Amino acid sequence: MVESVLISISLIIGIAALFAILARLIKQPPIIAYLIAGILVGPLFFNIVNPNTESSLFLQVFARMGIALLLFIVGLSLDFRVLKEFGKVATLAGIGEVVTTSTFGFLISLFLGFKFIPALYLAAALSFSSTVVVVKLLSDKKEMNTLHGRIALGILIVEDFIAAIVLMLLPVLQTGNISLISIGISKIILLGVFVFLVYNLLISKFVYFLARNQETLFLSGLAWALILASLFNYLGLSLEIGALIAGMSLASTKYTLELSGKIKPLRDFFVVLLFVFFGSQLIGPISKEIIKYAIIYSALILVGKPLIVMSFMRMFGYKKRTTFLTGASLAQLSEFSLIIILLGFTLGFLNQELMNLAVLVSLITIGISSYSIHYSSLIFNKISHLLNIFDGKTSEESLTKREHEVYDIVLLGYHRIGYKILDLLNKSKAKVLVIDYNPKVILSLAKSDVNCIYGDASDKEFLNEINLGRVKLIISTIPNEDANIIIKRYLEESGSKATLVATAEQPRQALDLYSEGIDYVIIPHHLGGDYLAGMINSFWLDKEKYIKAGKNHKKYLLKAKNNSSFM
């Protein structure tokens, strides 16, 4: 038995690794590879995993371990104090998207003939987007620090909070018995309070001691997660809730990132088996009706969800480019969605057809959204004329009243390195204009009496509205290659003689921009290296000079932080 299970697990890992390599070559996230590997090892193809084999039982155990570790690490990142960092737009758009999508999903499910409880599970599953997929793809595109990247991350964190609550409440809400629901919710609250009290009054005293040794910290964190998961399971609640609360109880410690980093490799192994297990649950035959349902639900996620996010963002005055790029990032089913469906299946509330449906929708939405995120700028350029309805307008006069003035220098993009450049430019006698497409940044600058305009510098229609004819220097801190090329070509078409300084994240992109005729390209990490080399050459081994420079740097950062909340 042991040998057969070992061989089966080895084959599963090997097939998953092979498809992960193929997925990387065609720019797909690993989750797709693991789901496809699961389908292949399941009853539809190789039949390595099916309900009648020992390997299926072991794989299911590993899958539950993967869920527990995944939720433990999610819990580590759910420090309630960080929500305020993402602002009103992320909170409102996140809550609004979940409520609206789940409402539509629930009504569609009832219309398609599903009963109340399955419709409830489907509604919950459809409303969440994948943090794993979005973060991976935006990181690969170097867009995590862009405006739409930060807003998307904020929305995902809000969704994770909601998903955590849903996972806690679904097992007790579905009973339909008011007294049982009250008892279940009371259990969760009391156990949660107990866990936080135990941690704060007892375990937190030893965290510093545990952190002095990496192995001890790793084992202690893992033990805390698994013990609480087992405790919650023993008391009639799911182990997933226990693991999540275990992570949340540690979320405010300063060792969270270190602990998370230590556990992630182990989590990744079990998560591979988790998604392979999901894929193996695709058991035939797949009816035409299930395929039709999968297309309907996929359309809601791929089209409806971005439109919902864009509508909420428009309320805050964001331009159509930002709203589109943010909405397009969130058009897929989440790993939480699969966990919710698996929970319902395990508890007997969902049947095999709904498991098949969830796997199909995951494959369709994650696959298509991977390409839509990768080519989002290109797609936007093709359809931007259709998105005017999502072009946010703000009533603040400071955003629109400076178009006809004449400026010497135009700074495109205040965030990232723009604030440092503006500090220098303000000391000169030159007339400076700042252009940014984050309305909150513009309002903050306007309050400081900085000449500024709200708009998207990569939009030619917007550039036409600004008098750039007499501008002598344009500095773009926007790291998007396409945006900088659009600005350069506009200047050529308008006959402007302005010097253009652009920004690139990578040397290859910088070379592309130079080939377009841009005068100078900033590569931030190269300039940082040059600056540090200059410091070392000047200070050498004199510690006091480094300390003095550090104090001056800290003083400047605190001043900038007090003047603006967008650093």
N, C-alpha and C positions, 0 to 999 in steps of 0.2 A: 504493500500500500504506500509506504513512505517513498519508495523509489518511483512509483508511477506518478505520485503527486509532484515530486521533484522534477521529473521529466516534463510533465505538463506545464508547470510554472516556468521552467526554462524555455520551453517552446513559445509560451505566451510572451515572455519578456523579449525573446529574440524577434518574434514577429512585430511586437510593438516598437522595438528599436529600429527595425528595417523601415517601417512606415513613418517613424519620426524623421528619419533621414530624408525619405521621399517628400514628406510634408515640408521640410525646410527648403528643399529645392524648388518647390512650387509655391513658396511663401504662404503656407498654411500653418496655423498654430498646432502645437503638439496634441491638443485635446482631440482634434479631428483624427489624427493618426491613431490615438489610443482607442477611440470609438470604432474606427474601421477595423483595427486589429481584433477588437472584441467581437465584432460581427463575424469575422473570418474564423475565429476559434470557437464560435458558438454553433448551435444546432443547424444553422442555415448552410454552413460550409464544412469546416474540418471536424466539427463535433467534438473538439477537445474538452469543451465546457458544456455540460448540460445537466439538468436536475438529477440525473441518475449516476453521476460520477463523483468520486471523492474530491477531485480537483475543484469541482464547482463549489463544494462546501468550504474548502480552504480559501478559494478566491473570494467568496462572500465574506468570510471572516476578515481577510485582508482589506476588502472594500470598506467594511465598517471601520477598520482601523484608519484607513485613509480619510474617511469622513471625519472621524474624531480629531485627527491631527490637523486636517484642513480647517475645521471650525475652531480648534484651539488657537491656531496662528491667526485666523480672522479675529478671534476674540482679543488677542494681544494688540491688534491694531485699532480696536474699538474703544479708545479712550474718549469718553464723552466731552472732555475739555477741548478736543481738537475740532469739534464740529464748527465752532465759531470762526475758525480760520478759513472756512470755505464760503462764508457769506450767505446772504439771503437767497441768491440765485440758485446755488447748489441745493439748498434745503427745500425751497419751494419747487424747483424743477424735479428734484428727486422724489419728493412726496407726491407731487402732482402726477408724475409719470406712472408711479406705482399704482396710485388710486385709479387713474383714468384707464390704464392698460388692463388692470385686473377687472375693472367694471365691464369694459368691452369684452374681455375674454370670458367672463362669467356669462354675460348675456348671449354671446355667440355660442357658448357651450350648451346653454339651455335650448337655444334655437335649433342646434344640431341634434338635440334629443338626449343629451347626457343628463343623468340624475343630479340632484342638488350637491351631494358630497363630491363626486368626481368633478363636477363643474367648479366647485370651490377649489379643489386641488389644482386644476388646470389654470384657473384664474390667477392663483398665487404663483404658479410656476412661470407663467407667461410674462409676469411684470418685472422680473429682475434681469439685469444684464451682467455679462461675465467680467469680473474684475481681472481674472487671470488673462483672458484673451485681450482685453482692451489695453491693459498695462503693457503686456508683451509687445503688441503691435505698435502702440504709440512710442514705446521705448526704442524699438527698431527704427522708427522713422525720425527719432530725435525730436518728438513733439510733446514730451511729457511736460515741458516747461512753457509751452505755448499757452495762450489764453484759453483756447478750446480744450487743450489737454488738461489744464488745471481744473477747469469747470467740470469736465467729464469725470475726473478723479473725485472731485467733491460730490458729484451726483452718485457715483458708485459707492462712496463711503456711506452716504445717507441710505442708499438701497441696502447696503450690508446691515445697517442697524435695523432696518425694517424686516429684512430677511431673518435676522436673528430672533426678532419678536415673533414672526410668523412660525418659525420652527418650534418655538416654545409653546405657542398657543394652538396650532393645528391639531395635535393629538388629543387635546382636551375639548376643543370647540366642536369637533366632528361627532361627539357622542350625542349632541342634541339635548342632553339632560342638564338642566340648569344647575342642579345641585352638584352633579359630577364636574361640570365646567368650573363652578366656584371652588370646589375642592382642589381640582387640578391647578388652577391659577394660584390659589393660596399656597399650594405645595411649592410651586416654582418660586413665588415671591419669598416665602419663608426660607427655603433652601438657599436661594440667592443671597439673601441677607446674612444667613448663617455662614456661607462661604466667605463673603467679604469681611465679616467680623473675625472669623478664624484667621484669615490672611493678615488683616491689619493689626490684630491684637497679639498674634503669635508668630506666624510664619515670616512676616515682614521683618521681624527682629533678626532673622538669620540670613536674610537675602544677601547682605554684604559679605558675610562669611562664605556662603555658598558660591558667590561670584568670584571669589579669589582663585577658584580652581575650575577650569573650563568643563572638565568631565563631570564634576559634581553638580555644576549649574545645569548642564544638559540632562543628567539623570534625574535631578530633583524636579526640574520643570516637566519632564516627561511623566514622572511618577505622579505629580500633582494633577496633570491632565487625565491620566488613565484611572487614577483612584476616584476622582470626582465623577468621571464618566460612568464608572462601575456603580458608584453610590446612587447616582440618579436613576440608572437602569434598575437597580435593586428595589428602589422605592416606587417603581411603577412609572417613571418618566424615562424618556429616551436618553441613551448615552450621549447622543449628539448635543443635547441641551447641557449636559454636565461638562462636556469638553469645552463648549462655547463659554460657559460661565467661568470655568477654570481660567481660560485665556483672558476674559474681561477683568477678572480679579487681579491679574498681574499687569494690566495694560498701563497703569500709571507709574510703574517702577522705571528707573533709569536703565535697567538691564533688559528691557523688552526687546530691543533690536538685537542684542547679543544672543539672547535666548532663542529668538525667532530664527536667527541665522544658523544656530546650531541644529535646530530641529528640522529646518526646511529640507535638507538632503534626505532625511528619513521620511518626511512627509511626501516628498516627490516620488519616492519608490512606491509607497502605498497608494498615492493618487493615480499613478500609472495603472495599477491593478484595479483601482476604483472605476476608472473610465473604461478599462477593458471589460470589467464586469457589466457595466451599463450596456456596452455594445453587444455583449453576449446575450443580453436579455431580448434582443431582437429575434423573436422566434416566429417562423412562418406558419402558415402562408400570410403574406402581407396583402390584405384585401384592397380593392380599388377605393373602397370607402375610407380606409385609413389614410391612403395616399391623398385623397381629396381633402380630408381634414387637415393633414400635415401642410398642404399647400395654403389652406385658408389661415391657419394659425401662423405659418411662416410669413404670409403677407401682412398680418397684423403687426408682427415684430419688425419686419424689414422696412415696412412703409409707415405703418401707424405709429410705432414707438418714436422714430425720429421726428415725425410731424408734431407729436405731443410735446416732446422736449423743446423743439423749435418754437412752438407757440408760447410756452412758459418763458423761455429766454427772451422772446421779443418784448414781453412785458417790462423787462429791465432795460430795454433800449439797445440791445446788442445788434450788430449789423448781421445781415443775412449770411455772410461768409462764416462768421463765428457760430451762429446758430446751426447752420448746416453741418459744419465739421464736427460740432459736439454731438448733434443728433445722430449723425451717421456712425459715430463711434460706439453707440449704445444699442445697435440693431442686431442683437443675438440673444440666444437663450443662455442663462447663467448656469454655472456649476451648482449653485444653490437650487436652481429649478429641478435639476436631475435628482438632487438629494431629497427635495420635497416629494417628487414623484415616487422615488424609491421608498420613502417613509410610508406613503399611502399604500403602496404595493405590499410592503412588509406587514402592515397592519390589516391588510385584507380589504381595504376600501377601494382599491383600483385593480383592474384586471390586466391580463397580459396585453390586450389590444392597446390600452392606454400607455403601457410601458413602450410598446412598439412605436406609438405615436410620438412620445417624448423623445425617443432616440432619433427618429426621422426628422423631427423639427430641429433638434440640436444640430444634426449633420447639415441640414439645409441652411439654417441661419448663421451658424458659426462659419461655414464654408463661404457663403456669399458675403457676409460682413467683413471677412478677412480681406477680400479683394476690394470691397467698397471703402474700407479704411485706408488700404494701401494706395488707392487711386482717388482718394477723396477730393484732392485739389483739382485734379483733372476733371472729375465728374462735376464739381461745382462750376468750373469754367464753362462747361457745356450747357448747364441747365440754370445758370444764375438768373437769366431773364425771367424764369418761371417762379422765382423765389422772392419777388419784390414784396409780397404780402408779409414775409417774415423779416423784412428790413426794419429793425427797431427805430423808432423816432422818440426823441426825448424833448421835453418841453423846456429844458434849460437853455437860456439864450447863450450861455457861455460855450455851448457846443457848436454853434452855427454862425456866429456873428463876425468872424474874422477872415472870411474867405477873400475879401477884396483888398486887404492891406498888402503892402509890399515888405518882404523880408529878405535878410541877407543869408540866413542859415535856416534850414528846415531839418528838424530831428524827427525821424520816423520811428516811433516806438520808444516809450519812456521806461518800461519795465526792463529787466535784465541789466544792461550796462548803460542804458539811456540816462538814468538819474545821475550817474557819475559825470557823464559828458555835459549834461545840462548845468551842473554845478559850475563847471569851468566856463561854459558859454555865457552864463549870466554875469560873470565878472568882466566880460568884454563889453564894448560899446555897440556890438553888432545887434541887429534886431532878429530875434530868434522865434521860430514857431515850432511847437511840438504837435505832432499828429499821432493819435493812438486810437485803437478801436475798442478799448475797454472804457465804457462810460464812467465807471467809478474812478478810474485814473484821471480822466479829463475833469471831472467835477472837483477832485482834490487839487489838481493843478490850477484850475480856475479860481478856487478859493485863495490860493497863494499868489494870485495876480500874474500867472504865467500865461503868455499867449499860446493858445492851444485850440485845436479843432478835433472834433470827434469824427472819425472816418477810417475806412479801410484803404491803406496806401497802395494795395495791389489791385484796386478797382480803378480802371481807366476813366470811367464816368466820374468818379469822385475827383481824380487828379485834374480833370478838365475844369472843375469848379474852382480850383485854387490857382492863384496867380503865381506861377513858378518862373515866369519870363525873366525876372531880374534877380532870382536867387543865385548866389555864388557858390554855396556849398550845401549839399544834401547828404545827411548821415543816416543810413538805414541800419538800425540795430535788429532788424527782422531777420532771423536765420533761415527763412524759407527761400530756397533757391529760385523757385518760380516767381515769387513776389518781387525779388530784386531784379530779375530779368525783365519783368513787366515794367517796372519803374524806369530801367535803363532805356528800353525801347520807346516808352512814352516821351522821355526827354529828347531822344533822337527825332521822333516825329514832330515834336513841338518846336524844334530848333533851339532848345535850351543849351547854354554853354556851361552849365553848373558842373562843378566837380562832384562826382558821386562816390561816396564811401559806403560799401555794403558789408554785410556780416555773413559768415558761413561757419557751420559747425565742424566741417571736415576739410582737409587740404584738397581732396578731389573736387568738392563743391567750389572751393575758392578758385581752382584752376578753370572750372567751367565758367565762372563769373568773369574772370580775367579775359577768357576767350570771347566773351560778349562785349568787351570793351570797357568794363567798369574800372575806374581809376585806381581804387585801392580796396582790398578786402580784409576785413578784420577776422581773425580766427582767435576767439577769446582765450582758449587754453594755450595757444602759442604765445600770445602776448603776456599771459600770466607767467609762463615759463621764462620769457625774456625779462620780465620785471623782477622775478625772484632771483634770476641769475645776477641781475644788477645789484640787488640787495646783498647777496652773498659776497659779490666782489667788493662791495663797499663796507659791509659789516664784518665779514669773514667769521671769526670765532668770538666776537665781542657780544656776549649775551645781553649786556645792558642796552645795546643799540637795538637788538631785536625786541626787547621788552618795551622800550620807549616807542618804537614804531608800532608795536601791537596796541599799546595804550591809545595812540593817536588814531589808529584804525578803528578801534572799538568806539572811541568818542564820536568819530564820523558816522559809524553805523547807527549808533543810538540817536544821533541828530537826524539822520535820514529816516529812521524808523518813526520818530515822533512827527516828522513832517508829512509822511505818507505811509499808508498801510499796504502798499503794493510791492514791496521789495521781496 
